[in-house]
Amino acid sequence: MYHLGLGQFIAQKLAAVGYCVFGTSRKEHPASSGVEMLRLDVTSDSSVQLCINGSLVRTNRLLDCLIHI
């Protein structure tokens, strides 16, 4: 969420209308504009699994949409 771009724009718009939105980053960052940040290093299988599990726990295993840009 700290690099301006299409992903940040979409995330902020979805959060503004009430969606639960997660952003990801290799380093920990605070939530921004209603977007909860999760740590994710896509080169690490364990990091990917922790991120998936974390998002599923936070949403009661209900994940409606995933956008990767």
N, C-alpha and C positions, 0 to 999 in steps of 0.2 A: 504494500500500500504506500510505499515511500517513493516509488518511481511513477511519475505521471504516465498515464496511458489508458488504453481502452479497458483493461481489466479493472483498474481503479475506478474509472468512470461508471462502469456497469455495477460494480460492487456498491458504490455509494448511492446510486439511483435505486437499486433493489432494497438496500437498507432503509432508505428514506421513505419507502412505501410499506415498510413493515416486515420485510423478509429477514430471516436469520441468515447472516452472511459471514463467511469465514474468508480471511485472506491468509496467505502463507508467505513465509520468509525463512531463510536459513538461520537468521539471527532473531532473537526475541525482540518484538516491538509491541508497544501498547496499542490497544484498540484505537481505531480512528474512524470518525464519522459513522458510528454504528456498526463497524466491521470488526469482528473479533479476529485477532491474529493467532495463527497456529504456527508452530515451528515445523519446517519441512525442508529437508535436503533431498532432492530427487535422485541424487547419486547413491543414497543409502537405503537399502531395503528396510532396515529396522526403523529409520526415520519415517519412511512412507507408511509403514504399518502403524506406527504410533499416531501419526496424523490422522489416518483413516479411523482408527479406534477412537481417538479423541473427538472427532467430529460426530461419529455415531453415538457416542455417550451423551454429548451435549444436545443432540437432537432426538433422543429416545429412539435411535436407529431409523429415523425418518429423514432421508435426504432426498429432496425433490429434484435437484439439478446440480450439475457440476460443470463449471466452465473453466477451461484451461486456455489461457491466451499467452 
